[in-house]
Structure formats: C-alpha cells, structure tokens
Amino acid sequence: MLSLTTSLAPLVLASLLGWTGAVKMFSRGTAQQAPKTALARMLRSSERATTVLRATGAGELLIAAGLLVVPANPVPGAAAAVLGAGFLAYLGYGRAMAPESSCGCSAREDTPITWRAFARAAVVLVGGATVAVAQDTWWPAVSERPAGALAFLAGAAAVLVALSADLDRRWLLPLRRTRLRVFGHPLLGTATDQVPIAASVELLENSLAWQAAAPVVRSALLDHWEDDGWRILQYSGVYGDRENARPVAVVFALDATAGRDSGGDPIVRVSYVDADSGEAVAVDELNAVPSRRILPMAG
C-alpha cells in the first residue's frame, strides 16, 4: 500500500494543483474574488492581487504538468513542496493580519481562512516532498494494479473535496437535501408539508435577530437542516474587532413550521460557533438588543 501511495502521489498532487491552478488562471471569478482575499490586504491593491493569483495559477499548472510528464524527476516534487510551504506561510500571515478575508486558494472561496485551507496546503507540502524523495512514476501502478489504484484515487479525491470549502454546495448541501427528501421532517408526515426554505430565510431577514447579527454575517445562506422542530440556517461570519477577529459560523434557529401566514414575530435563536474549534462563542452584545424575541441558542 505504501508503494502504491508513493507511486500515485504525483497523479493526486497534479490533479489538485491542476484544478486550483486552472481556476486561478482562467476563471473570471479570480478578479471578482481578489478584493476579498488576504492577499489584496497585503498588497494593498486588488489589481496586484489578481495578477499574483493568476501568476500562482500558472506556476501550479506548470508544476502539475511536470508531475504528470516527468514524475520521477525530483524537480517538480521539490517545487510543489516549496509551493506548499509558501502557501502555509501565506495562510498563517493572512489569518493573523486579515482573519475576515478569504485565502483565494482556488479563486472561488469567499469564506474566511479555516483549518481546511491549512490542511490542503499541508497536503501540497507533504505530497511534494514525498514525490521528490520517492522519484516514482505513476503509470506502472495504474496499469499493473488498476483496482487498487482506482480505490486509492477515489479516496484521495474524497479527501480533497472535503478539504475544499468552495465545493460544499456541490456535495454537502445536496446530501442534506436528499436526507430530508428521503426521511422527511421528524415532526411532519411528509417532506412536501414543509415550509419552503426561502420563506424561512425571508422571515429571518425581517427579524430583529438578523439585524443584530448582520454586522457579523459575511455570506449568503450556506447550509440548512432541521432538528427537533427547529429549522437551522447557517452562514459564515467574522466576530470581534480587527485585532481579535476570528471566523465563525453564524447559526440561526426558528420554528420549522413558521411561515408568512403564521402570524406574529417568529422566535429566532442565534449562536456563533468558532470555525476552527467548533466551540460556541459567547456574544454579550446580543443581550443588549431590546427585544425578548432574540434568544441565544442553547448549547
């Protein structure tokens, strides 16, 4: 298994760098996302940040090509390791200087820098070092052990997808929606009886709870699910002042059966969860809002 891993490491690493490099290099979203990145804050220019992102993408594509064509040569692997180390340094500095900004790692992520960005950069560093030392080619492993190679590549792809926040909407949200369609609401007879999610979002955005939390929210709706009669709506955000800012998940909960025709203001519970540790963040400012309809979420 170890030999298979080292043999296929160039292929996995080339796929990752080829994908992120192509997005940075050719996507129209690069220029749109550049102003939101920590790189723009460092360079004090969105235009320069866009140029650096596209240049980084070109470098990633070049390294990916080397890993595919000459994987036994230590140069592409060493270059990937250096690139991974650079990514880690950039992420660390960006997290400290502009924690509310995104990393721009794939030119599509608009969420603050979290552990997943660091983990993906570490994969590039470790994978590059492994390739440089092993100097194995990947095509004999694929031709001689196709079943094992396919299983390994599928597992590696799943890990890389899980480490990519910008792909959450492509697999995590559909997975939750499928679960709701199959099993339905725990308190209602069928899934067709549920209040549309758009109606819950509209109620939330017209509530005092939303007004209180709006300065912290940094995204549109990222995820939603239902639990014990509550509809949970999740957003990303940044809490704290500039020096102590940290990325959080802003979680709202309201009655899953509440709609525009329900009458009265819905009770909305609010919770901030640290994006890295997963622990709840105490928000004393919520207690100062003059409304008893805004309640902190228990636990």
Secondary structure, 3 states (H helix, E strand, C coil): CHHHHHHHHHHHHHHHHHHHHHHHHHCCHHHHHHHHEHHHHHHCCHHHHHHHHHHHHHHHHHHHHHHHHCCCCHHHHHHHHHHHHHHHHHHHHHHHHCCCCECCCCCCCCCCCCHHHHHHHHHHHHHHHHHHHHCCCCHHHHHHCHHHHHHHHHHHHHHHHHCCHHHHHHHHHHHHHHHHHHHCCCCCCCHHHCCCHHHHHHHHHCCHHHHHHCCCECCCCCEEEEECCEEEEEEEEEECCCCCCEEEEEEEEEECCCCCCCCCCCCEEEEEEECCCCCEECCHHHHHCCCCCEEECCC
